[in-house]
Amino acid sequence: MNAPATITLFTRRRTAHTPAGVARVAEMAAEAGVELRIPVEEVEKHELTGLPGNAILGCEADAPTDLALVLGGDGTILSTMRRFAGRKVPVFAINFGTIGFLATAEREDLDGGIARAFGGDFDVLALPALAVSTGHEEYIGINDLSFHRRQDLRVAELGYSVVGEELGDVRSDGLVVSTPAGSTGYNLANGGPVLAWGVEGYVVSFIAPHTLTARALVVAPDDVLQVVNRSSEEPVDIMTDGRSVSTLEPQGRAEVRFRHDVAFLAQAPGASFYHRLREKFGRLSH
């Protein structure tokens, strides 16, 4: 990719380790002649009054930019990708979190990661997303969508169908729908299959199902999933990438659709999904 002229910086919610990283980004941006933009919420979070170089403080987070640079973990990376969904703005992430499965570089090589971002020395991978709608509004998840029973309420009673074909009713703590990128998250914890990046389709798996017959299902990308809350009394929470966005009321129905090329992730040239899988989760067998 061509070297970006403008970069917008985002950091993780916890600021224990990021202030020095923010200062270093500003220093290297000044040296490279890159216009660095710091959104209002980042200025307030770090109580910034000035930075090395000519960083622009207090810009709009959603303003046009050539690259979004993230100092954070997967949660911050996902929120940034959702912010720029469909806008073809690459997200380059330096891992300041725990796992950082989506990260482009590690904090231990901060200068090297920043230099790679500023120099455009990375490939851009288009990632799909999932859209969920209850008829009123649509919400996007880059990793996954999930339907959860509420704390202290009874187990959820969820029916599900694909292209109108009813596949079952499952009493469980919830249901998770994952993209290939998200298949190593909540889906993996449910015992669902890992989908390599580039696989066309999405996974449906269940959270603590109260049956021996519930099995994860891989759905074709053009097929619409419908989820029905069979309960006559208990609402179900809808979440995208781990954040609550809506409610599926008793007897309510939601539709889930696969969306191609929604988010754009920067990755080191030649990086592969399988190398990332091994580095972050270890060998599959010994």
C-alpha positions as CSV (number, residue, x, y, z in Angstrom):
1,M,0.0,0.0,0.0
2,N,1.1,3.6,-0.6
3,A,2.4,5.4,2.5
4,P,-0.5,7.1,4.2
5,A,-0.5,10.9,4.4
6,T,-3.0,11.1,7.3
7,I,-3.4,8.7,10.3
8,T,-6.0,8.7,13.0
9,L,-4.9,7.2,16.4
10,F,-7.1,5.1,18.7
11,T,-6.0,3.5,22.0
12,R,-7.4,0.9,24.4
13,R,-9.8,2.0,27.2
14,R,-7.3,1.3,29.9
15,T,-4.4,3.7,29.7
16,A,-1.8,2.0,31.9
17,H,0.7,1.3,29.1
18,T,-0.4,3.5,26.2
19,P,0.7,7.1,27.0
20,A,4.3,6.4,26.1
21,G,3.1,4.7,22.9
22,V,1.0,7.8,22.0
23,A,4.1,10.1,22.5
24,R,6.2,7.8,20.4
25,V,3.7,7.7,17.6
26,A,3.7,11.5,17.6
27,E,7.5,11.7,17.5
28,M,7.8,9.3,14.6
29,A,4.9,11.0,12.8
30,A,6.8,14.3,12.9
31,E,9.9,12.6,11.7
32,A,8.1,10.9,8.8
33,G,6.0,14.0,7.8
34,V,2.8,12.2,8.5
35,E,-0.3,14.1,9.6
36,L,-1.3,12.6,12.9
37,R,-4.9,13.1,14.1
38,I,-6.0,12.5,17.7
39,P,-9.8,12.3,18.2
40,V,-11.5,14.2,21.0
41,E,-12.1,11.1,23.1
42,E,-8.4,10.2,23.0
43,V,-7.4,13.7,24.0
44,E,-9.7,13.5,27.0
45,K,-8.7,10.0,27.9
46,H,-5.0,10.8,28.0
47,E,-5.5,14.4,29.2
48,L,-3.3,15.6,26.3
49,T,-2.3,19.2,26.2
50,G,0.5,18.8,23.6
51,L,2.5,16.2,21.8
52,P,5.8,16.1,20.0
53,G,5.6,17.3,16.4
54,N,2.4,18.7,14.8
55,A,-0.3,16.3,15.9
56,I,-3.8,17.6,15.5
57,L,-5.6,17.3,18.8
58,G,-9.4,17.1,19.1
59,C,-10.4,16.0,15.6
60,E,-13.6,14.1,14.8
61,A,-13.0,10.3,15.1
62,D,-15.0,9.5,12.0
63,A,-13.4,12.1,9.8
64,P,-11.8,10.9,6.5
65,T,-8.3,9.4,7.0
66,D,-5.9,7.2,5.1
67,L,-5.2,4.8,8.0
68,A,-6.5,4.1,11.5
69,L,-3.7,3.2,13.9
70,V,-4.7,1.3,17.0
71,L,-2.7,0.8,20.2
72,G,-4.8,-1.8,21.9
73,G,-6.2,-5.3,21.9
74,D,-8.9,-7.1,20.0
75,G,-11.7,-5.1,21.5
76,T,-10.3,-1.8,20.4
77,I,-9.4,-3.2,17.0
78,L,-12.9,-4.4,16.5
79,S,-14.5,-1.1,17.6
80,T,-12.2,0.7,15.2
81,M,-13.1,-1.6,12.3
82,R,-16.8,-1.1,13.0
83,R,-16.3,2.6,13.0
84,F,-14.8,2.6,9.5
85,A,-17.0,-0.3,8.2
86,G,-17.5,-0.1,4.5
87,R,-15.2,2.9,4.1
88,K,-12.0,1.0,3.0
89,V,-9.9,2.6,5.7
90,P,-7.3,0.0,6.8
91,V,-6.9,-0.6,10.5
92,F,-3.3,-1.2,11.6
93,A,-3.1,-2.5,15.1
94,I,-0.1,-2.7,17.5
95,N,-1.1,-5.2,20.3
96,F,-1.4,-3.5,23.7
97,G,-3.9,-6.2,24.8
98,T,-3.7,-9.8,25.9
99,I,-4.2,-12.0,22.8
100,G,-4.3,-9.5,20.0
101,F,-5.4,-12.0,17.4
102,L,-6.2,-9.2,14.9
103,A,-3.0,-7.2,15.7
104,T,-0.5,-6.4,12.9
105,A,2.5,-6.0,15.2
106,E,3.4,-6.5,18.9
107,R,4.1,-3.9,21.5
108,E,7.7,-5.2,22.0
109,D,8.5,-3.9,18.5
110,L,6.6,-0.6,18.8
111,D,9.0,1.4,16.7
112,G,9.1,-1.3,14.0
113,G,5.3,-1.4,13.9
114,I,4.9,2.4,13.7
115,A,7.5,2.6,10.9
116,R,5.7,-0.2,9.0
117,A,2.4,1.7,9.4
118,F,3.8,5.0,8.3
119,G,5.7,3.5,5.4
120,G,2.7,1.6,4.0
121,D,4.6,-1.6,4.4
122,F,1.6,-3.9,4.9
123,D,-1.0,-5.8,3.0
124,V,-4.7,-5.0,3.3
125,L,-7.1,-7.9,4.0
126,A,-10.8,-7.4,3.4
127,L,-12.9,-9.1,6.1
128,P,-16.6,-9.9,6.1
129,A,-19.1,-8.9,8.8
130,L,-22.5,-10.1,10.1
131,A,-25.6,-7.8,10.2
132,V,-28.4,-8.5,12.6
133,S,-31.8,-6.9,12.3
134,T,-35.0,-7.1,14.3
135,G,-36.9,-5.0,11.8
136,H,-36.2,-1.7,13.4
137,E,-32.4,-1.2,13.1
138,E,-29.4,-3.1,11.8
139,Y,-26.3,-3.7,13.8
140,I,-22.9,-4.9,12.5
141,G,-20.5,-7.4,14.1
142,I,-17.0,-8.0,12.7
143,N,-16.3,-11.0,14.9
144,D,-19.7,-12.3,16.0
145,L,-23.3,-11.7,17.0
146,S,-24.8,-13.4,20.0
147,F,-28.1,-13.9,21.7
148,H,-27.9,-14.2,25.5
149,R,-30.4,-15.1,28.2
150,R,-30.4,-12.4,30.9
151,Q,-28.8,-12.9,34.2
152,D,-31.1,-14.4,36.8
153,L,-33.7,-15.4,34.2
154,R,-34.5,-18.8,32.9
155,V,-32.5,-20.4,30.0
156,A,-33.3,-19.0,26.6
157,E,-35.6,-20.9,24.2
158,L,-34.3,-20.1,20.7
159,G,-35.6,-21.5,17.4
160,Y,-33.5,-21.1,14.3
161,S,-33.9,-21.6,10.6
162,V,-31.9,-21.0,7.4
163,V,-33.6,-19.8,4.2
164,G,-36.9,-20.4,5.9
165,E,-36.1,-24.1,6.8
166,E,-36.6,-24.7,10.5
167,L,-33.6,-26.5,11.9
168,G,-34.5,-26.8,15.6
169,D,-35.3,-25.3,18.9
170,V,-32.6,-25.2,21.5
171,R,-32.8,-24.4,25.2
172,S,-29.5,-22.9,26.1
173,D,-27.7,-19.9,27.6
174,G,-27.6,-18.4,24.1
175,L,-26.5,-18.7,20.5
176,V,-23.4,-17.3,18.8
177,V,-23.0,-16.5,15.1
178,S,-19.4,-16.0,14.0
179,T,-17.5,-14.8,11.0
180,P,-14.3,-16.7,10.0
181,A,-12.3,-13.9,11.8
182,G,-14.5,-14.4,14.9
183,S,-14.5,-18.2,14.8
184,T,-11.5,-18.2,17.2
185,G,-13.4,-16.3,19.8
186,Y,-16.7,-17.0,21.5
187,N,-17.4,-19.7,18.9
188,L,-14.2,-21.6,19.7
189,A,-15.1,-21.5,23.4
190,N,-18.4,-23.1,22.5
191,G,-16.6,-26.0,20.8
192,G,-17.4,-24.6,17.3
193,P,-15.1,-25.1,14.3
194,V,-12.3,-22.7,13.4
195,L,-12.8,-21.2,10.0
196,A,-9.7,-20.0,8.1
197,W,-9.8,-16.4,6.9
198,G,-11.1,-16.5,3.3
199,V,-13.6,-19.2,3.9
200,E,-17.0,-18.1,2.6
201,G,-19.6,-18.6,5.3
202,Y,-20.4,-18.2,9.0
203,V,-20.8,-20.4,12.0
204,V,-23.8,-20.9,14.4
205,S,-22.9,-22.4,17.8
206,F,-24.7,-22.7,21.1
207,I,-23.8,-21.5,24.6
208,A,-24.2,-24.3,27.2
209,P,-27.1,-26.1,25.3
210,H,-29.4,-28.2,27.4
211,T,-29.5,-31.0,24.9
212,L,-27.1,-33.6,23.5
213,T,-28.2,-33.0,19.9
214,A,-27.2,-29.3,19.5
215,R,-24.3,-29.1,16.9
216,A,-22.5,-26.2,15.4
217,L,-23.5,-25.4,11.9
218,V,-21.6,-23.7,9.0
219,V,-23.9,-21.6,6.9
220,A,-23.4,-20.6,3.3
221,P,-22.7,-16.8,2.9
222,D,-25.9,-16.0,0.9
223,D,-28.2,-17.9,3.2
224,V,-30.2,-15.8,5.8
225,L,-30.4,-17.1,9.4
226,Q,-33.5,-16.4,11.4
227,V,-33.5,-16.6,15.2
228,V,-36.8,-16.7,17.1
229,N,-37.2,-16.1,20.9
230,R,-39.7,-18.9,21.7
231,S,-40.3,-17.7,25.2
232,S,-43.6,-16.0,26.0
233,E,-42.1,-14.1,28.9
234,E,-38.3,-13.8,28.8
235,P,-36.4,-11.3,26.6
236,V,-33.0,-12.1,25.1
237,D,-30.1,-9.7,24.8
238,I,-28.5,-9.2,21.4
239,M,-24.8,-8.4,21.3
240,T,-22.3,-7.6,18.6
241,D,-18.6,-8.2,19.3
242,G,-19.3,-8.4,23.0
243,R,-21.3,-5.2,23.4
244,S,-25.1,-5.1,24.0
245,V,-26.9,-3.4,21.2
246,S,-30.6,-4.5,21.3
247,T,-33.2,-6.9,22.7
248,L,-35.1,-9.8,21.2
249,E,-38.5,-9.6,22.9
250,P,-40.5,-12.7,23.7
251,Q,-41.8,-14.2,20.4
252,G,-39.5,-11.8,18.6
253,R,-37.6,-12.6,15.4
254,A,-34.2,-11.5,14.2
255,E,-32.5,-12.0,10.8
256,V,-28.7,-12.4,10.4
257,R,-27.0,-11.8,7.1
258,F,-23.4,-12.2,5.9
259,R,-21.8,-9.1,4.5
260,H,-18.7,-9.2,2.2
261,D,-15.7,-6.9,2.5
262,V,-16.9,-4.7,5.3
263,A,-13.7,-4.2,7.3
264,F,-10.1,-3.7,6.2
265,L,-7.3,-5.1,8.3
266,A,-3.6,-4.3,7.8
267,Q,-1.3,-7.3,8.1
268,A,2.4,-7.8,7.6
269,P,3.4,-8.8,4.1
270,G,3.2,-12.6,3.8
271,A,1.4,-13.1,7.1
272,S,-0.9,-16.1,7.1
273,F,-4.0,-17.0,9.2
274,Y,-2.3,-20.3,10.1
275,H,0.8,-18.7,11.5
276,R,-1.4,-16.3,13.5
277,L,-3.4,-19.2,14.8
278,R,-0.3,-21.0,16.0
279,E,1.4,-18.0,17.5
280,K,-1.7,-16.9,19.5
281,F,-3.2,-20.2,20.5
282,G,-0.3,-22.6,20.3
283,R,0.0,-25.9,18.4
284,L,-3.2,-27.8,17.8
285,S,-1.5,-31.0,18.8
286,H,1.8,-32.2,20.4
